[in-house]
Amino acid sequence: MIYIKKKIYEELCTMWVPEECGFVVGKKDKLEKIYKIKNISKEENKFKMGFINKMKAVLDMMCHGYGFVIIYHVHEFNLFLSVEDIKNAISKMIYLIVYKNKLYFYKIKKESVDAVEYKVVGD
């Protein structure tokens, strides 16, 4: 189970730019901050985080002790990870798809992709 602060949940649900991407982070199993990273992919319906912005976010995460990291991006057409998403995924990492103002978390394992439950909590 993943726990999301209400204000983070609300901000994620209002994202609508296709393939907007970044990290949602926290401590233990509670998500409490969003790092928006510029999507530098030139291809439609793909995302690739810009290296410099990604590294700045990672350094800030380390400075603040965030160890629970989820990669997110916004989908325009469906709520599932694409074949490309899965192919490029880090095993055992949790990924978040934002689709039509709803959140869909997935844990990618070597042989499967499993949905992960979440709960919105107060600050």
MODELLER restraints for C-alpha pairs under 7 A, 6 or more apart:
rsr = mdl.restraints
at = mdl.atoms
rsr.add(forms.Gaussian(group=physical.xy_distance, feature=features.Distance(at['CA:1:A'], at['CA:116:A']), mean=6.65, stdev=0.5))
rsr.add(forms.Gaussian(group=physical.xy_distance, feature=features.Distance(at['CA:1:A'], at['CA:117:A']), mean=5.17, stdev=0.5))
rsr.add(forms.Gaussian(group=physical.xy_distance, feature=features.Distance(at['CA:1:A'], at['CA:118:A']), mean=5.28, stdev=0.5))
rsr.add(forms.Gaussian(group=physical.xy_distance, feature=features.Distance(at['CA:2:A'], at['CA:29:A']), mean=5.42, stdev=0.5))
rsr.add(forms.Gaussian(group=physical.xy_distance, feature=features.Distance(at['CA:2:A'], at['CA:30:A']), mean=6.22, stdev=0.5))
rsr.add(forms.Gaussian(group=physical.xy_distance, feature=features.Distance(at['CA:2:A'], at['CA:117:A']), mean=6.34, stdev=0.5))
rsr.add(forms.Gaussian(group=physical.xy_distance, feature=features.Distance(at['CA:2:A'], at['CA:118:A']), mean=4.43, stdev=0.5))
rsr.add(forms.Gaussian(group=physical.xy_distance, feature=features.Distance(at['CA:2:A'], at['CA:119:A']), mean=6.28, stdev=0.5))
rsr.add(forms.Gaussian(group=physical.xy_distance, feature=features.Distance(at['CA:3:A'], at['CA:29:A']), mean=6.07, stdev=0.5))
rsr.add(forms.Gaussian(group=physical.xy_distance, feature=features.Distance(at['CA:3:A'], at['CA:30:A']), mean=4.55, stdev=0.5))
rsr.add(forms.Gaussian(group=physical.xy_distance, feature=features.Distance(at['CA:3:A'], at['CA:31:A']), mean=6.14, stdev=0.5))
rsr.add(forms.Gaussian(group=physical.xy_distance, feature=features.Distance(at['CA:3:A'], at['CA:118:A']), mean=5.63, stdev=0.5))
rsr.add(forms.Gaussian(group=physical.xy_distance, feature=features.Distance(at['CA:3:A'], at['CA:119:A']), mean=4.95, stdev=0.5))
rsr.add(forms.Gaussian(group=physical.xy_distance, feature=features.Distance(at['CA:3:A'], at['CA:120:A']), mean=5.82, stdev=0.5))
rsr.add(forms.Gaussian(group=physical.xy_distance, feature=features.Distance(at['CA:3:A'], at['CA:121:A']), mean=6.43, stdev=0.5))
rsr.add(forms.Gaussian(group=physical.xy_distance, feature=features.Distance(at['CA:4:A'], at['CA:30:A']), mean=5.59, stdev=0.5))
rsr.add(forms.Gaussian(group=physical.xy_distance, feature=features.Distance(at['CA:4:A'], at['CA:31:A']), mean=4.74, stdev=0.5))
rsr.add(forms.Gaussian(group=physical.xy_distance, feature=features.Distance(at['CA:4:A'], at['CA:32:A']), mean=6.56, stdev=0.5))
rsr.add(forms.Gaussian(group=physical.xy_distance, feature=features.Distance(at['CA:4:A'], at['CA:119:A']), mean=6.23, stdev=0.5))
rsr.add(forms.Gaussian(group=physical.xy_distance, feature=features.Distance(at['CA:4:A'], at['CA:120:A']), mean=4.85, stdev=0.5))
rsr.add(forms.Gaussian(group=physical.xy_distance, feature=features.Distance(at['CA:4:A'], at['CA:121:A']), mean=5.86, stdev=0.5))
rsr.add(forms.Gaussian(group=physical.xy_distance, feature=features.Distance(at['CA:5:A'], at['CA:31:A']), mean=6.25, stdev=0.5))
rsr.add(forms.Gaussian(group=physical.xy_distance, feature=features.Distance(at['CA:5:A'], at['CA:32:A']), mean=5.71, stdev=0.5))
rsr.add(forms.Gaussian(group=physical.xy_distance, feature=features.Distance(at['CA:5:A'], at['CA:120:A']), mean=5.91, stdev=0.5))
rsr.add(forms.Gaussian(group=physical.xy_distance, feature=features.Distance(at['CA:5:A'], at['CA:121:A']), mean=5.10, stdev=0.5))
rsr.add(forms.Gaussian(group=physical.xy_distance, feature=features.Distance(at['CA:5:A'], at['CA:122:A']), mean=5.56, stdev=0.5))
rsr.add(forms.Gaussian(group=physical.xy_distance, feature=features.Distance(at['CA:5:A'], at['CA:123:A']), mean=5.48, stdev=0.5))
rsr.add(forms.Gaussian(group=physical.xy_distance, feature=features.Distance(at['CA:6:A'], at['CA:120:A']), mean=5.59, stdev=0.5))
rsr.add(forms.Gaussian(group=physical.xy_distance, feature=features.Distance(at['CA:6:A'], at['CA:121:A']), mean=5.60, stdev=0.5))
rsr.add(forms.Gaussian(group=physical.xy_distance, feature=features.Distance(at['CA:6:A'], at['CA:122:A']), mean=5.41, stdev=0.5))
rsr.add(forms.Gaussian(group=physical.xy_distance, feature=features.Distance(at['CA:6:A'], at['CA:123:A']), mean=6.60, stdev=0.5))
rsr.add(forms.Gaussian(group=physical.xy_distance, feature=features.Distance(at['CA:8:A'], at['CA:32:A']), mean=6.32, stdev=0.5))
rsr.add(forms.Gaussian(group=physical.xy_distance, feature=features.Distance(at['CA:8:A'], at['CA:33:A']), mean=6.66, stdev=0.5))
rsr.add(forms.Gaussian(group=physical.xy_distance, feature=features.Distance(at['CA:9:A'], at['CA:120:A']), mean=6.90, stdev=0.5))
rsr.add(forms.Gaussian(group=physical.xy_distance, feature=features.Distance(at['CA:13:A'], at['CA:98:A']), mean=6.86, stdev=0.5))
rsr.add(forms.Gaussian(group=physical.xy_distance, feature=features.Distance(at['CA:13:A'], at['CA:101:A']), mean=4.29, stdev=0.5))
rsr.add(forms.Gaussian(group=physical.xy_distance, feature=features.Distance(at['CA:13:A'], at['CA:102:A']), mean=5.64, stdev=0.5))
rsr.add(forms.Gaussian(group=physical.xy_distance, feature=features.Distance(at['CA:13:A'], at['CA:103:A']), mean=6.90, stdev=0.5))
rsr.add(forms.Gaussian(group=physical.xy_distance, feature=features.Distance(at['CA:14:A'], at['CA:101:A']), mean=5.86, stdev=0.5))
rsr.add(forms.Gaussian(group=physical.xy_distance, feature=features.Distance(at['CA:16:A'], at['CA:74:A']), mean=6.68, stdev=0.5))
rsr.add(forms.Gaussian(group=physical.xy_distance, feature=features.Distance(at['CA:17:A'], at['CA:74:A']), mean=6.64, stdev=0.5))
rsr.add(forms.Gaussian(group=physical.xy_distance, feature=features.Distance(at['CA:18:A'], at['CA:74:A']), mean=5.19, stdev=0.5))
rsr.add(forms.Gaussian(group=physical.xy_distance, feature=features.Distance(at['CA:18:A'], at['CA:75:A']), mean=5.42, stdev=0.5))
rsr.add(forms.Gaussian(group=physical.xy_distance, feature=features.Distance(at['CA:18:A'], at['CA:76:A']), mean=5.28, stdev=0.5))
rsr.add(forms.Gaussian(group=physical.xy_distance, feature=features.Distance(at['CA:19:A'], at['CA:45:A']), mean=6.29, stdev=0.5))
rsr.add(forms.Gaussian(group=physical.xy_distance, feature=features.Distance(at['CA:19:A'], at['CA:46:A']), mean=6.29, stdev=0.5))
rsr.add(forms.Gaussian(group=physical.xy_distance, feature=features.Distance(at['CA:19:A'], at['CA:47:A']), mean=5.56, stdev=0.5))
rsr.add(forms.Gaussian(group=physical.xy_distance, feature=features.Distance(at['CA:19:A'], at['CA:73:A']), mean=5.36, stdev=0.5))
rsr.add(forms.Gaussian(group=physical.xy_distance, feature=features.Distance(at['CA:19:A'], at['CA:74:A']), mean=4.68, stdev=0.5))
rsr.add(forms.Gaussian(group=physical.xy_distance, feature=features.Distance(at['CA:19:A'], at['CA:75:A']), mean=5.84, stdev=0.5))
rsr.add(forms.Gaussian(group=physical.xy_distance, feature=features.Distance(at['CA:20:A'], at['CA:39:A']), mean=6.21, stdev=0.5))
rsr.add(forms.Gaussian(group=physical.xy_distance, feature=features.Distance(at['CA:20:A'], at['CA:73:A']), mean=5.29, stdev=0.5))
rsr.add(forms.Gaussian(group=physical.xy_distance, feature=features.Distance(at['CA:20:A'], at['CA:74:A']), mean=5.29, stdev=0.5))
rsr.add(forms.Gaussian(group=physical.xy_distance, feature=features.Distance(at['CA:21:A'], at['CA:36:A']), mean=6.10, stdev=0.5))
rsr.add(forms.Gaussian(group=physical.xy_distance, feature=features.Distance(at['CA:21:A'], at['CA:37:A']), mean=5.71, stdev=0.5))
rsr.add(forms.Gaussian(group=physical.xy_distance, feature=features.Distance(at['CA:21:A'], at['CA:38:A']), mean=6.87, stdev=0.5))
rsr.add(forms.Gaussian(group=physical.xy_distance, feature=features.Distance(at['CA:21:A'], at['CA:39:A']), mean=6.28, stdev=0.5))
rsr.add(forms.Gaussian(group=physical.xy_distance, feature=features.Distance(at['CA:21:A'], at['CA:47:A']), mean=6.95, stdev=0.5))
rsr.add(forms.Gaussian(group=physical.xy_distance, feature=features.Distance(at['CA:21:A'], at['CA:72:A']), mean=5.45, stdev=0.5))
rsr.add(forms.Gaussian(group=physical.xy_distance, feature=features.Distance(at['CA:21:A'], at['CA:73:A']), mean=4.08, stdev=0.5))
rsr.add(forms.Gaussian(group=physical.xy_distance, feature=features.Distance(at['CA:21:A'], at['CA:74:A']), mean=6.57, stdev=0.5))
rsr.add(forms.Gaussian(group=physical.xy_distance, feature=features.Distance(at['CA:22:A'], at['CA:35:A']), mean=5.48, stdev=0.5))
rsr.add(forms.Gaussian(group=physical.xy_distance, feature=features.Distance(at['CA:22:A'], at['CA:36:A']), mean=4.54, stdev=0.5))
rsr.add(forms.Gaussian(group=physical.xy_distance, feature=features.Distance(at['CA:22:A'], at['CA:37:A']), mean=4.63, stdev=0.5))
rsr.add(forms.Gaussian(group=physical.xy_distance, feature=features.Distance(at['CA:22:A'], at['CA:71:A']), mean=5.90, stdev=0.5))
rsr.add(forms.Gaussian(group=physical.xy_distance, feature=features.Distance(at['CA:22:A'], at['CA:72:A']), mean=5.48, stdev=0.5))
rsr.add(forms.Gaussian(group=physical.xy_distance, feature=features.Distance(at['CA:22:A'], at['CA:73:A']), mean=6.57, stdev=0.5))
rsr.add(forms.Gaussian(group=physical.xy_distance, feature=features.Distance(at['CA:23:A'], at['CA:34:A']), mean=5.83, stdev=0.5))
rsr.add(forms.Gaussian(group=physical.xy_distance, feature=features.Distance(at['CA:23:A'], at['CA:35:A']), mean=5.05, stdev=0.5))
rsr.add(forms.Gaussian(group=physical.xy_distance, feature=features.Distance(at['CA:23:A'], at['CA:36:A']), mean=6.62, stdev=0.5))
rsr.add(forms.Gaussian(group=physical.xy_distance, feature=features.Distance(at['CA:23:A'], at['CA:69:A']), mean=6.54, stdev=0.5))
rsr.add(forms.Gaussian(group=physical.xy_distance, feature=features.Distance(at['CA:23:A'], at['CA:70:A']), mean=5.54, stdev=0.5))
rsr.add(forms.Gaussian(group=physical.xy_distance, feature=features.Distance(at['CA:23:A'], at['CA:71:A']), mean=4.63, stdev=0.5))
rsr.add(forms.Gaussian(group=physical.xy_distance, feature=features.Distance(at['CA:23:A'], at['CA:72:A']), mean=5.79, stdev=0.5))
rsr.add(forms.Gaussian(group=physical.xy_distance, feature=features.Distance(at['CA:24:A'], at['CA:31:A']), mean=6.39, stdev=0.5))
rsr.add(forms.Gaussian(group=physical.xy_distance, feature=features.Distance(at['CA:24:A'], at['CA:33:A']), mean=5.73, stdev=0.5))
rsr.add(forms.Gaussian(group=physical.xy_distance, feature=features.Distance(at['CA:24:A'], at['CA:34:A']), mean=4.51, stdev=0.5))
rsr.add(forms.Gaussian(group=physical.xy_distance, feature=features.Distance(at['CA:24:A'], at['CA:35:A']), mean=6.27, stdev=0.5))
rsr.add(forms.Gaussian(group=physical.xy_distance, feature=features.Distance(at['CA:24:A'], at['CA:69:A']), mean=6.01, stdev=0.5))
rsr.add(forms.Gaussian(group=physical.xy_distance, feature=features.Distance(at['CA:24:A'], at['CA:70:A']), mean=5.18, stdev=0.5))
rsr.add(forms.Gaussian(group=physical.xy_distance, feature=features.Distance(at['CA:24:A'], at['CA:71:A']), mean=6.42, stdev=0.5))
rsr.add(forms.Gaussian(group=physical.xy_distance, feature=features.Distance(at['CA:24:A'], at['CA:72:A']), mean=6.93, stdev=0.5))
rsr.add(forms.Gaussian(group=physical.xy_distance, feature=features.Distance(at['CA:25:A'], at['CA:31:A']), mean=5.16, stdev=0.5))
rsr.add(forms.Gaussian(group=physical.xy_distance, feature=features.Distance(at['CA:25:A'], at['CA:32:A']), mean=6.02, stdev=0.5))
rsr.add(forms.Gaussian(group=physical.xy_distance, feature=features.Distance(at['CA:25:A'], at['CA:33:A']), mean=5.37, stdev=0.5))
rsr.add(forms.Gaussian(group=physical.xy_distance, feature=features.Distance(at['CA:25:A'], at['CA:34:A']), mean=6.43, stdev=0.5))
rsr.add(forms.Gaussian(group=physical.xy_distance, feature=features.Distance(at['CA:25:A'], at['CA:66:A']), mean=6.20, stdev=0.5))
rsr.add(forms.Gaussian(group=physical.xy_distance, feature=features.Distance(at['CA:25:A'], at['CA:68:A']), mean=5.47, stdev=0.5))
rsr.add(forms.Gaussian(group=physical.xy_distance, feature=features.Distance(at['CA:25:A'], at['CA:69:A']), mean=4.53, stdev=0.5))
rsr.add(forms.Gaussian(group=physical.xy_distance, feature=features.Distance(at['CA:25:A'], at['CA:70:A']), mean=6.16, stdev=0.5))
rsr.add(forms.Gaussian(group=physical.xy_distance, feature=features.Distance(at['CA:26:A'], at['CA:32:A']), mean=5.03, stdev=0.5))
rsr.add(forms.Gaussian(group=physical.xy_distance, feature=features.Distance(at['CA:26:A'], at['CA:33:A']), mean=6.43, stdev=0.5))
rsr.add(forms.Gaussian(group=physical.xy_distance, feature=features.Distance(at['CA:26:A'], at['CA:66:A']), mean=5.10, stdev=0.5))
rsr.add(forms.Gaussian(group=physical.xy_distance, feature=features.Distance(at['CA:26:A'], at['CA:67:A']), mean=6.51, stdev=0.5))
rsr.add(forms.Gaussian(group=physical.xy_distance, feature=features.Distance(at['CA:26:A'], at['CA:68:A']), mean=5.10, stdev=0.5))
rsr.add(forms.Gaussian(group=physical.xy_distance, feature=features.Distance(at['CA:26:A'], at['CA:69:A']), mean=6.69, stdev=0.5))
rsr.add(forms.Gaussian(group=physical.xy_distance, feature=features.Distance(at['CA:27:A'], at['CA:66:A']), mean=5.24, stdev=0.5))
rsr.add(forms.Gaussian(group=physical.xy_distance, feature=features.Distance(at['CA:27:A'], at['CA:67:A']), mean=5.69, stdev=0.5))
rsr.add(forms.Gaussian(group=physical.xy_distance, feature=features.Distance(at['CA:27:A'], at['CA:68:A']), mean=5.39, stdev=0.5))
rsr.add(forms.Gaussian(group=physical.xy_distance, feature=features.Distance(at['CA:28:A'], at['CA:67:A']), mean=6.98, stdev=0.5))
rsr.add(forms.Gaussian(group=physical.xy_distance, feature=features.Distance(at['CA:28:A'], at['CA:68:A']), mean=5.83, stdev=0.5))
rsr.add(forms.Gaussian(group=physical.xy_distance, feature=features.Distance(at['CA:29:A'], at['CA:68:A']), mean=6.50, stdev=0.5))
rsr.add(forms.Gaussian(group=physical.xy_distance, feature=features.Distance(at['CA:35:A'], at['CA:57:A']), mean=6.45, stdev=0.5))
rsr.add(forms.Gaussian(group=physical.xy_distance, feature=features.Distance(at['CA:37:A'], at['CA:49:A']), mean=5.97, stdev=0.5))
rsr.add(forms.Gaussian(group=physical.xy_distance, feature=features.Distance(at['CA:37:A'], at['CA:50:A']), mean=6.77, stdev=0.5))
rsr.add(forms.Gaussian(group=physical.xy_distance, feature=features.Distance(at['CA:37:A'], at['CA:53:A']), mean=6.01, stdev=0.5))
rsr.add(forms.Gaussian(group=physical.xy_distance, feature=features.Distance(at['CA:37:A'], at['CA:54:A']), mean=6.32, stdev=0.5))
rsr.add(forms.Gaussian(group=physical.xy_distance, feature=features.Distance(at['CA:38:A'], at['CA:49:A']), mean=5.94, stdev=0.5))
rsr.add(forms.Gaussian(group=physical.xy_distance, feature=features.Distance(at['CA:38:A'], at['CA:50:A']), mean=5.85, stdev=0.5))
rsr.add(forms.Gaussian(group=physical.xy_distance, feature=features.Distance(at['CA:39:A'], at['CA:47:A']), mean=5.63, stdev=0.5))
rsr.add(forms.Gaussian(group=physical.xy_distance, feature=features.Distance(at['CA:39:A'], at['CA:48:A']), mean=5.34, stdev=0.5))
rsr.add(forms.Gaussian(group=physical.xy_distance, feature=features.Distance(at['CA:39:A'], at['CA:49:A']), mean=5.04, stdev=0.5))
rsr.add(forms.Gaussian(group=physical.xy_distance, feature=features.Distance(at['CA:39:A'], at['CA:50:A']), mean=6.31, stdev=0.5))
rsr.add(forms.Gaussian(group=physical.xy_distance, feature=features.Distance(at['CA:40:A'], at['CA:48:A']), mean=5.56, stdev=0.5))
rsr.add(forms.Gaussian(group=physical.xy_distance, feature=features.Distance(at['CA:40:A'], at['CA:49:A']), mean=6.03, stdev=0.5))
rsr.add(forms.Gaussian(group=physical.xy_distance, feature=features.Distance(at['CA:40:A'], at['CA:50:A']), mean=5.66, stdev=0.5))
rsr.add(forms.Gaussian(group=physical.xy_distance, feature=features.Distance(at['CA:41:A'], at['CA:47:A']), mean=5.44, stdev=0.5))
rsr.add(forms.Gaussian(group=physical.xy_distance, feature=features.Distance(at['CA:41:A'], at['CA:48:A']), mean=5.18, stdev=0.5))
rsr.add(forms.Gaussian(group=physical.xy_distance, feature=features.Distance(at['CA:70:A'], at['CA:94:A']), mean=5.34, stdev=0.5))
rsr.add(forms.Gaussian(group=physical.xy_distance, feature=features.Distance(at['CA:70:A'], at['CA:95:A']), mean=5.55, stdev=0.5))
rsr.add(forms.Gaussian(group=physical.xy_distance, feature=features.Distance(at['CA:70:A'], at['CA:96:A']), mean=6.80, stdev=0.5))
rsr.add(forms.Gaussian(group=physical.xy_distance, feature=features.Distance(at['CA:71:A'], at['CA:94:A']), mean=6.84, stdev=0.5))
rsr.add(forms.Gaussian(group=physical.xy_distance, feature=features.Distance(at['CA:71:A'], at['CA:95:A']), mean=4.98, stdev=0.5))
rsr.add(forms.Gaussian(group=physical.xy_distance, feature=features.Distance(at['CA:71:A'], at['CA:96:A']), mean=6.11, stdev=0.5))
rsr.add(forms.Gaussian(group=physical.xy_distance, feature=features.Distance(at['CA:72:A'], at['CA:95:A']), mean=5.75, stdev=0.5))
rsr.add(forms.Gaussian(group=physical.xy_distance, feature=features.Distance(at['CA:72:A'], at['CA:96:A']), mean=4.43, stdev=0.5))
rsr.add(forms.Gaussian(group=physical.xy_distance, feature=features.Distance(at['CA:72:A'], at['CA:97:A']), mean=5.78, stdev=0.5))
rsr.add(forms.Gaussian(group=physical.xy_distance, feature=features.Distance(at['CA:73:A'], at['CA:96:A']), mean=6.56, stdev=0.5))
rsr.add(forms.Gaussian(group=physical.xy_distance, feature=features.Distance(at['CA:73:A'], at['CA:97:A']), mean=5.45, stdev=0.5))
rsr.add(forms.Gaussian(group=physical.xy_distance, feature=features.Distance(at['CA:73:A'], at['CA:98:A']), mean=6.27, stdev=0.5))
rsr.add(forms.Gaussian(group=physical.xy_distance, feature=features.Distance(at['CA:74:A'], at['CA:97:A']), mean=5.70, stdev=0.5))
rsr.add(forms.Gaussian(group=physical.xy_distance, feature=features.Distance(at['CA:74:A'], at['CA:98:A']), mean=4.61, stdev=0.5))
rsr.add(forms.Gaussian(group=physical.xy_distance, feature=features.Distance(at['CA:74:A'], at['CA:99:A']), mean=6.10, stdev=0.5))
rsr.add(forms.Gaussian(group=physical.xy_distance, feature=features.Distance(at['CA:75:A'], at['CA:97:A']), mean=6.44, stdev=0.5))
rsr.add(forms.Gaussian(group=physical.xy_distance, feature=features.Distance(at['CA:75:A'], at['CA:98:A']), mean=6.06, stdev=0.5))
rsr.add(forms.Gaussian(group=physical.xy_distance, feature=features.Distance(at['CA:75:A'], at['CA:99:A']), mean=5.31, stdev=0.5))
rsr.add(forms.Gaussian(group=physical.xy_distance, feature=features.Distance(at['CA:76:A'], at['CA:99:A']), mean=6.47, stdev=0.5))
rsr.add(forms.Gaussian(group=physical.xy_distance, feature=features.Distance(at['CA:78:A'], at['CA:99:A']), mean=6.59, stdev=0.5))
rsr.add(forms.Gaussian(group=physical.xy_distance, feature=features.Distance(at['CA:79:A'], at['CA:97:A']), mean=6.32, stdev=0.5))
rsr.add(forms.Gaussian(group=physical.xy_distance, feature=features.Distance(at['CA:79:A'], at['CA:99:A']), mean=5.52, stdev=0.5))
rsr.add(forms.Gaussian(group=physical.xy_distance, feature=features.Distance(at['CA:79:A'], at['CA:104:A']), mean=6.79, stdev=0.5))
rsr.add(forms.Gaussian(group=physical.xy_distance, feature=features.Distance(at['CA:91:A'], at['CA:108:A']), mean=5.54, stdev=0.5))
rsr.add(forms.Gaussian(group=physical.xy_distance, feature=features.Distance(at['CA:91:A'], at['CA:109:A']), mean=5.21, stdev=0.5))
rsr.add(forms.Gaussian(group=physical.xy_distance, feature=features.Distance(at['CA:91:A'], at['CA:110:A']), mean=6.18, stdev=0.5))
rsr.add(forms.Gaussian(group=physical.xy_distance, feature=features.Distance(at['CA:92:A'], at['CA:107:A']), mean=5.96, stdev=0.5))
rsr.add(forms.Gaussian(group=physical.xy_distance, feature=features.Distance(at['CA:92:A'], at['CA:108:A']), mean=5.26, stdev=0.5))
rsr.add(forms.Gaussian(group=physical.xy_distance, feature=features.Distance(at['CA:92:A'], at['CA:109:A']), mean=5.17, stdev=0.5))
rsr.add(forms.Gaussian(group=physical.xy_distance, feature=features.Distance(at['CA:93:A'], at['CA:107:A']), mean=5.82, stdev=0.5))
rsr.add(forms.Gaussian(group=physical.xy_distance, feature=features.Distance(at['CA:93:A'], at['CA:108:A']), mean=6.09, stdev=0.5))
rsr.add(forms.Gaussian(group=physical.xy_distance, feature=features.Distance(at['CA:94:A'], at['CA:105:A']), mean=6.69, stdev=0.5))
rsr.add(forms.Gaussian(group=physical.xy_distance, feature=features.Distance(at['CA:94:A'], at['CA:106:A']), mean=5.50, stdev=0.5))
rsr.add(forms.Gaussian(group=physical.xy_distance, feature=features.Distance(at['CA:94:A'], at['CA:107:A']), mean=4.41, stdev=0.5))
rsr.add(forms.Gaussian(group=physical.xy_distance, feature=features.Distance(at['CA:94:A'], at['CA:108:A']), mean=6.60, stdev=0.5))
rsr.add(forms.Gaussian(group=physical.xy_distance, feature=features.Distance(at['CA:95:A'], at['CA:105:A']), mean=5.65, stdev=0.5))
rsr.add(forms.Gaussian(group=physical.xy_distance, feature=features.Distance(at['CA:95:A'], at['CA:106:A']), mean=5.18, stdev=0.5))
rsr.add(forms.Gaussian(group=physical.xy_distance, feature=features.Distance(at['CA:95:A'], at['CA:107:A']), mean=6.31, stdev=0.5))
rsr.add(forms.Gaussian(group=physical.xy_distance, feature=features.Distance(at['CA:96:A'], at['CA:103:A']), mean=6.73, stdev=0.5))
rsr.add(forms.Gaussian(group=physical.xy_distance, feature=features.Distance(at['CA:96:A'], at['CA:104:A']), mean=5.55, stdev=0.5))
rsr.add(forms.Gaussian(group=physical.xy_distance, feature=features.Distance(at['CA:96:A'], at['CA:105:A']), mean=4.46, stdev=0.5))
rsr.add(forms.Gaussian(group=physical.xy_distance, feature=features.Distance(at['CA:96:A'], at['CA:106:A']), mean=6.32, stdev=0.5))
rsr.add(forms.Gaussian(group=physical.xy_distance, feature=features.Distance(at['CA:97:A'], at['CA:103:A']), mean=6.00, stdev=0.5))
rsr.add(forms.Gaussian(group=physical.xy_distance, feature=features.Distance(at['CA:97:A'], at['CA:104:A']), mean=5.14, stdev=0.5))
rsr.add(forms.Gaussian(group=physical.xy_distance, feature=features.Distance(at['CA:97:A'], at['CA:105:A']), mean=6.44, stdev=0.5))
rsr.add(forms.Gaussian(group=physical.xy_distance, feature=features.Distance(at['CA:98:A'], at['CA:104:A']), mean=6.40, stdev=0.5))
rsr.add(forms.Gaussian(group=physical.xy_distance, feature=features.Distance(at['CA:105:A'], at['CA:115:A']), mean=5.78, stdev=0.5))
rsr.add(forms.Gaussian(group=physical.xy_distance, feature=features.Distance(at['CA:105:A'], at['CA:116:A']), mean=5.18, stdev=0.5))
rsr.add(forms.Gaussian(group=physical.xy_distance, feature=features.Distance(at['CA:106:A'], at['CA:113:A']), mean=6.33, stdev=0.5))
rsr.add(forms.Gaussian(group=physical.xy_distance, feature=features.Distance(at['CA:106:A'], at['CA:114:A']), mean=5.42, stdev=0.5))
rsr.add(forms.Gaussian(group=physical.xy_distance, feature=features.Distance(at['CA:106:A'], at['CA:115:A']), mean=4.52, stdev=0.5))
rsr.add(forms.Gaussian(group=physical.xy_distance, feature=features.Distance(at['CA:106:A'], at['CA:116:A']), mean=5.45, stdev=0.5))
rsr.add(forms.Gaussian(group=physical.xy_distance, feature=features.Distance(at['CA:107:A'], at['CA:113:A']), mean=5.72, stdev=0.5))
rsr.add(forms.Gaussian(group=physical.xy_distance, feature=features.Distance(at['CA:107:A'], at['CA:114:A']), mean=5.24, stdev=0.5))
rsr.add(forms.Gaussian(group=physical.xy_distance, feature=features.Distance(at['CA:107:A'], at['CA:115:A']), mean=6.39, stdev=0.5))
rsr.add(forms.Gaussian(group=physical.xy_distance, feature=features.Distance(at['CA:107:A'], at['CA:116:A']), mean=6.57, stdev=0.5))
rsr.add(forms.Gaussian(group=physical.xy_distance, feature=features.Distance(at['CA:108:A'], at['CA:114:A']), mean=6.50, stdev=0.5))
